């Protein structure tokens, strides 16, 4: 007699234990009633009727996903291996369960194909120097495609762009050539500036004899401070000017046909 009462009680307890569900704050339950969508419930205490109702639990926290390494051929025909990390979360549990079979796997496949497609439209230099722009482009494409699955892509980051040894050596040679080119340009600009300053100094000294004489004395002073065996005897600037006039006189007579004032008289 007691056994006849005990069996229903045990079954009722087991039924209640199977019916009671507790969901934390970061999870939601998508409930189906006889196979049809009923509601999104949670968090807290839920009662699900076994055999009639079924619940799929969805985590609303941000999911960090490693995008596997992909072989990418850049626009300039360079083969590289690229991997990335994807941050996304579910914002609509109903769509995440009903619209796609496995939203985590679907998002992973979408990220891989988008990574290859976007990077294949850019040169190697852009992959290495414009990662922020590429990250934004990849994120925008994945986000717009996964929006119908109730998924929001928070961020995409390219982690590594691996090159083969031959390409690394080629990039190193290119960088070295660029450094040499910059060094030559800087040296040429310095020579140009120095020549311009020398021309300006020569013009100043030609217009002012005192400046020329000061420069002459400065040069003599510099030579006297050095340990040299050469003996330099300075000449006054007036004598140097007289020598220049004597040298110019035969040239002036040649231009006038060799005539002198005595010949004209």
DAMOHU-V842570 format. One record per residue. N is the residue number from 0. RES is the residue in one small letter. PSI is psi in whole degrees, 0 to 359 (999 if undefined). OMEGA is omega in whole degrees, 0 to 359 (NA if undefined). Layout:
n=N res=RES psi=PSI omega=OMEGA
n=N res=RES psi=PSI omega=OMEGA
This chain:
n=0 res=x psi=315 omega=178
n=1 res=x psi=324 omega=180
n=2 res=x psi=327 omega=179
n=3 res=x psi=332 omega=176
n=4 res=x psi=330 omega=184
n=5 res=x psi=323 omega=183
n=6 res=x psi=312 omega=178
n=7 res=x psi=324 omega=180
n=8 res=x psi=318 omega=179
n=9 res=x psi=319 omega=179
n=10 res=x psi=320 omega=179
n=11 res=x psi=320 omega=179
n=12 res=x psi=317 omega=179
n=13 res=x psi=322 omega=179
n=14 res=x psi=319 omega=178
n=15 res=x psi=321 omega=179
n=16 res=x psi=324 omega=179
n=17 res=x psi=340 omega=184
n=18 res=x psi=333 omega=185
n=19 res=x psi=126 omega=175
n=20 res=x psi=143 omega=177
n=21 res=x psi=121 omega=180
n=22 res=x psi=134 omega=175
n=23 res=x psi=176 omega=185
n=24 res=x psi=329 omega=185
n=25 res=x psi=11 omega=179
n=26 res=x psi=153 omega=176
n=27 res=x psi=153 omega=179
n=28 res=x psi=126 omega=176
n=29 res=x psi=112 omega=188
n=30 res=x psi=134 omega=176
n=31 res=x psi=135 omega=178
n=32 res=x psi=111 omega=184
n=33 res=x psi=41 omega=177
n=34 res=x psi=350 omega=180
n=35 res=x psi=144 omega=180
n=36 res=x psi=132 omega=180
n=37 res=x psi=304 omega=183
n=38 res=x psi=166 omega=171
n=39 res=x psi=118 omega=186
n=40 res=x psi=161 omega=178
n=41 res=x psi=169 omega=358
n=42 res=x psi=178 omega=179
n=43 res=x psi=205 omega=183
n=44 res=x psi=129 omega=180
n=45 res=x psi=149 omega=176
n=46 res=x psi=120 omega=182
n=47 res=x psi=128 omega=181
n=48 res=x psi=115 omega=181
n=49 res=x psi=140 omega=179
n=50 res=x psi=338 omega=180
n=51 res=x psi=318 omega=179
n=52 res=x psi=149 omega=177
n=53 res=x psi=140 omega=183
n=54 res=x psi=131 omega=172
n=55 res=x psi=124 omega=183
n=56 res=x psi=133 omega=181
n=57 res=x psi=133 omega=178
n=58 res=x psi=128 omega=182
n=59 res=x psi=359 omega=180
n=60 res=x psi=162 omega=179
n=61 res=x psi=130 omega=180
n=62 res=x psi=129 omega=177
n=63 res=x psi=121 omega=184
n=64 res=x psi=129 omega=174
n=65 res=x psi=122 omega=175
n=66 res=x psi=121 omega=183
n=67 res=x psi=157 omega=181
n=68 res=x psi=131 omega=183
n=69 res=x psi=141 omega=173
n=70 res=x psi=118 omega=185
n=71 res=x psi=134 omega=173
n=72 res=x psi=115 omega=183
n=73 res=x psi=173 omega=182
n=74 res=x psi=333 omega=177
n=75 res=x psi=25 omega=172
n=76 res=x psi=43 omega=174
n=77 res=x psi=127 omega=180
n=78 res=x psi=124 omega=180
n=79 res=x psi=161 omega=175
n=80 res=x psi=124 omega=186
n=81 res=x psi=135 omega=170
n=82 res=x psi=163 omega=186
n=83 res=x psi=174 omega=175
n=84 res=x psi=139 omega=186
n=85 res=x psi=134 omega=177
n=86 res=x psi=121 omega=180
n=87 res=x psi=166 omega=178
n=88 res=x psi=161 omega=180
n=89 res=x psi=126 omega=177
n=90 res=x psi=344 omega=178
n=91 res=x psi=94 omega=182
n=92 res=x psi=326 omega=181
n=93 res=x psi=311 omega=179
n=94 res=x psi=323 omega=182
n=95 res=x psi=332 omega=180
n=96 res=x psi=320 omega=188
n=97 res=x psi=321 omega=188
n=98 res=x psi=341 omega=182
n=99 res=x psi=145 omega=185
n=100 res=x psi=310 omega=180
n=101 res=x psi=99 omega=188
n=102 res=x psi=332 omega=179
n=103 res=x psi=312 omega=180
n=104 res=x psi=321 omega=179
n=105 res=x psi=320 omega=179
n=106 res=x psi=322 omega=178
n=107 res=x psi=314 omega=179
n=108 res=x psi=321 omega=178
n=109 res=x psi=319 omega=180
n=110 res=x psi=321 omega=180
n=111 res=x psi=312 omega=181
n=112 res=x psi=322 omega=179
n=113 res=x psi=321 omega=179
n=114 res=x psi=314 omega=179
n=115 res=x psi=319 omega=183
n=116 res=x psi=314 omega=183
n=117 res=x psi=313 omega=182
n=118 res=x psi=333 omega=179
n=119 res=x psi=347 omega=179
n=120 res=x psi=4 omega=184
n=121 res=x psi=157 omega=176
n=122 res=x psi=167 omega=180
n=123 res=x psi=320 omega=180
n=124 res=x psi=322 omega=179
n=125 res=x psi=323 omega=177
n=126 res=x psi=324 omega=184
n=127 res=x psi=331 omega=187
n=128 res=x psi=343 omega=184
n=129 res=x psi=50 omega=183
n=130 res=x psi=324 omega=181
n=131 res=x psi=316 omega=179
n=132 res=x psi=318 omega=179
n=133 res=x psi=320 omega=177
n=134 res=x psi=317 omega=180
n=135 res=x psi=319 omega=180
n=136 res=x psi=315 omega=180
n=137 res=x psi=317 omega=180
n=138 res=x psi=316 omega=181
n=139 res=x psi=318 omega=181
n=140 res=x psi=314 omega=180
n=141 res=x psi=320 omega=182
n=142 res=x psi=316 omega=180
n=143 res=x psi=326 omega=180
n=144 res=x psi=324 omega=183
n=145 res=x psi=358 omega=181
n=146 res=x psi=324 omega=178
n=147 res=x psi=347 omega=177
n=148 res=x psi=5 omega=181
n=149 res=x psi=28 omega=183
n=150 res=x psi=138 omega=176
n=151 res=x psi=121 omega=179
n=152 res=x psi=118 omega=183
n=153 res=x psi=320 omega=184
n=154 res=x psi=152 omega=174
n=155 res=x psi=131 omega=180
n=156 res=x psi=125 omega=173
n=157 res=x psi=123 omega=184
n=158 res=x psi=308 omega=185
n=159 res=x psi=141 omega=170
n=160 res=x psi=101 omega=186
n=161 res=x psi=133 omega=179
n=162 res=x psi=157 omega=174
n=163 res=x psi=169 omega=186
n=164 res=x psi=322 omega=181
n=165 res=x psi=320 omega=180
n=166 res=x psi=325 omega=177
n=167 res=x psi=319 omega=178
n=168 res=x psi=322 omega=179
n=169 res=x psi=319 omega=179
n=170 res=x psi=322 omega=178
n=171 res=x psi=318 omega=177
n=172 res=x psi=321 omega=179
n=173 res=x psi=318 omega=179
n=174 res=x psi=321 omega=178
n=175 res=x psi=319 omega=177
n=176 res=x psi=322 omega=179
n=177 res=x psi=321 omega=178
n=178 res=x psi=319 omega=178
n=179 res=x psi=320 omega=179
n=180 res=x psi=316 omega=179
n=181 res=x psi=321 omega=179
n=182 res=x psi=319 omega=179
n=183 res=x psi=320 omega=179
n=184 res=x psi=317 omega=179
n=185 res=x psi=319 omega=178
n=186 res=x psi=317 omega=180
n=187 res=x psi=320 omega=178
n=188 res=x psi=322 omega=177
n=189 res=x psi=319 omega=177
n=190 res=x psi=320 omega=179
n=191 res=x psi=315 omega=179
n=192 res=x psi=320 omega=180
n=193 res=x psi=318 omega=179
n=194 res=x psi=323 omega=178
n=195 res=x psi=320 omega=178
n=196 res=x psi=323 omega=178
n=197 res=x psi=320 omega=177
n=198 res=x psi=317 omega=178
n=199 res=x psi=318 omega=179
n=200 res=x psi=320 omega=179
n=201 res=x psi=321 omega=178
n=202 res=x psi=321 omega=179
n=203 res=x psi=316 omega=181
n=204 res=x psi=329 omega=178
n=205 res=x psi=331 omega=179
n=206 res=x psi=342 omega=183
n=207 res=x psi=110 omega=181
n=208 res=x psi=331 omega=179
n=209 res=x psi=322 omega=178
n=210 res=x psi=321 omega=177
n=211 res=x psi=320 omega=179
n=212 res=x psi=321 omega=177
n=213 res=x psi=321 omega=178
n=214 res=x psi=322 omega=178
n=215 res=x psi=315 omega=180
n=216 res=x psi=323 omega=179
n=217 res=x psi=319 omega=178
n=218 res=x psi=318 omega=178
n=219 res=x psi=322 omega=179
n=220 res=x psi=319 omega=179
n=221 res=x psi=320 omega=180
n=222 res=x psi=327 omega=182
n=223 res=x psi=337 omega=181
n=224 res=x psi=346 omega=182
n=225 res=x psi=152 omega=177
n=226 res=x psi=84 omega=182
n=227 res=x psi=151 omega=179
n=228 res=x psi=355 omega=181
n=229 res=x psi=133 omega=178
n=230 res=x psi=124 omega=181
n=231 res=x psi=125 omega=178
n=232 res=x psi=109 omega=182
n=233 res=x psi=144 omega=176
n=234 res=x psi=146 omega=177
n=235 res=x psi=150 omega=181
n=236 res=x psi=332 omega=179
n=237 res=x psi=319 omega=179
n=238 res=x psi=320 omega=178
n=239 res=x psi=322 omega=179
n=240 res=x psi=322 omega=179
n=241 res=x psi=322 omega=177
n=242 res=x psi=320 omega=180
n=243 res=x psi=322 omega=179
n=244 res=x psi=321 omega=178
n=245 res=x psi=324 omega=178
n=246 res=x psi=329 omega=182
n=247 res=x psi=337 omega=183
n=248 res=x psi=311 omega=177
n=249 res=x psi=326 omega=179
n=250 res=x psi=324 omega=179
n=251 res=x psi=321 omega=179
n=252 res=x psi=326 omega=179
n=253 res=x psi=324 omega=180
n=254 res=x psi=331 omega=181
n=255 res=x psi=10 omega=178
n=256 res=x psi=19 omega=178
n=257 res=x psi=6 omega=181
n=258 res=x psi=145 omega=178
n=259 res=x psi=167 omega=178
n=260 res=x psi=326 omega=180
n=261 res=x psi=322 omega=179
n=262 res=x psi=325 omega=181
n=263 res=x psi=328 omega=178
n=264 res=x psi=999 omega=NA
